[in-house]
Amino acid sequence: MEPDDRLALYRTMVLIRTYEESILREYHADKKPAFDIGAGLIPGEMHLAAGQEPVAAGVCAHLTADDAVTATHRPHHFAIAHGVDLERMTAEIFGRVDGLGRGRGGHMHLFDPATHFSCSGIIAEGYPPAVGQALAFQRRGTDRVAVAVTGEGAANQGAFHEALNLAALWKLPVVFVVEDNDWGISVPRSASTCVTSNALRAGGYGIPGERVEDNSVEAVHAAAGTAIKRARAGEGPSLIEVHTLRLWGHFEGDAQGYRSDLEGVPGRDPLPTYEKQLRAAGVLHDSGDITVASIAAQARDRVEAAIEFAKRSPEPDPATALDHVFARA
Amino acid sequence: MTLTDASASSSAPAQRKLSTAKAMVEAIAQEMERDEDVFVLGEDVGAYGGIFSSTTGLLEKFGPRRVLDTPISETAFIGAAIGAAVEGMRPVVELMFVDFFGVCMDQIYNHMAKIHFESGGNVTVPMVLTAAVGGGYSDGAQHSQCLWGTFAHLPGMKVVAPSNPADAKGLMTAAIRDDNPVVYLFHKGVMGLPWMAKNRRSVGPVPEGEHLVPIGKANVVRPGSDVTVVTLSLSVHHALDVAEELAQQGVDCEVVDLRSVVPLDTETILESVGRTGRLLVVDEDYLSFGVSGEIIARVAERDPGLLRAPAARVAVPDVPIPYARPLEYAVLPTPDRIRRAVLGLVGA
């Protein structure tokens, strides 16, 4: 890969991680000493994606705002990598009036028509709408693609299989992405899924399936590049599974008492790994115009600005609680 | 009651007569001609023409690019319609029997019905979900329900149910042009199908050109002074038959065809009850927690003084639809049950 492309992947991963760390801080800061899930600046459940940055960064590097992404209940990394407006996304997470959904959606229900981004709190159910977006793209004779994301636990849902079959049948420009972080909340993959790789399931629908084993952003980038090129060329869907890593709990507040692999987890963090790799290759430096510190500082500035924007934005007027059930006919 | 009266919704002169099924298809075809973004998908909507003739002839006219037979994968193809609608297309997607909603309800109520709200109004989902409803032909508990109350209970989707050919065309046109998801429920018993006992008003005059029936506007299909019978879909015809019969005994029924469950035309109901002072709701859906209770609640909330007698209802008494003919007809809102309820209200 070209140094600029590698740097871009690194920047995206740093931005995502910085964002997740900041959200984590804001989420917990006002819930102390007792953890009250509905209280504080960010109410409700919070699912963070630290460790899974390579998947979003590697896939979305091939997309433009004209392409569609349907993400999961753990959506921030894909939203950021796909270019969703960080300020309005953050305002939505804070439940503010300037949020993407004017405070109606929350962190699991982000909708951004400008980048054709959406996500869903229901396992696997973002797959069928992505198939429909791809159908619209195909019908209009464009080379746009739709990317549908699930976790490995969702690969056992009916929607997953129905969507793969339909997309393969109609040769739609969809790329199905499975983030295998080994855990469906507390249930390990070994207790939920009968195949070792969900990429094998693609074969059942006659489409290419590839598993990326080592959570490497460049390996994801390569696999996604092939799949997206194929989709743009009208050759139909593909599936990519990435064996990734959930660094933190399923949700914030999850003590992970069920998890036996925690000890070795920090050592598998993809961000320092990639940083080391880029330093060794001479792409990242500690001096000059672009440094590790300057990339980190830029990310911090953007995230801080987004959080400030969210905090400045008013809460929605209760009198508007019934708005937006129906569009005007 | 004449054929013309049964479709009082049509203001334009209408000589030509169509079955409800053909009127519905005509609306879809005219909208497909008008708007390239309208397309049809579902099980057996192509060469078969729809199990209940709801898409007959569309494949021949528009080809397989715009009339898509799908696999038996309701979650996938209804979800696909949602995705296409989000991208600005206007799909008409058929869920064959409404009873099948269980296999795809997540896409319907967590996605189709919620995306507009969750996006704070920034995303619209302009699609029509059609399904056949209703019993009366021994198709059993999994193929005979109406369930409009179930969809109406969940916010975010409009719900319409035409009773006659002209309304079938007008409501379909309005549904396709609506920027919201519209659930369009057609009763097999009003479609005018050659293989099913036909209601005599299932063939009627239909305006030829553009014809719209606004969603959310009920129709007073028979004016009367003694009792208001509020109903929808096939039961409208039972109510009209009973009204004709009782008129000879000096009981004058007003029959209100709701046409739309969401939005519900409360004003027309209140005006009618204001005139008659007596209310009977006839609903082929289940009795409890449904349309009949909702209508009576709205009248009671707004002005219980309108009622000179306690309101009454005829609905399916909270039992799955039975198979055997005498059992099924014991629970359906038959003309006989409606007649007895009306006579009870007027104290006859």
Interface residues (C-beta under 8 A of the other chain):
Chain A: A68 T70 G99 L100 G101 R102 G103 R104 G105 H109 F111 D112 P113 H116 S118 S120 I122 E125 Y127 P128 P129 A130 V131 G132 Q133 A134 L135 A136 F137 R139 A146 G158 A159 E162 A163 N165 L166 L169 W170 D323 H324 V325 F326 A327 R328 A329
Chain B: F39 R65 L68 T70 P71 S73 T75 A76 F77 I78 G79 A80 A81 I82 G83 A84 A85 V86 E87 G88 M89 P91 V103 D106 Q107 N110 H111 K114 I115 H116 F117 E118 S119 G120 G121 N122 V123 T124 P126 P155 G156 K158 A174 R177 D178 D179 N180 I215
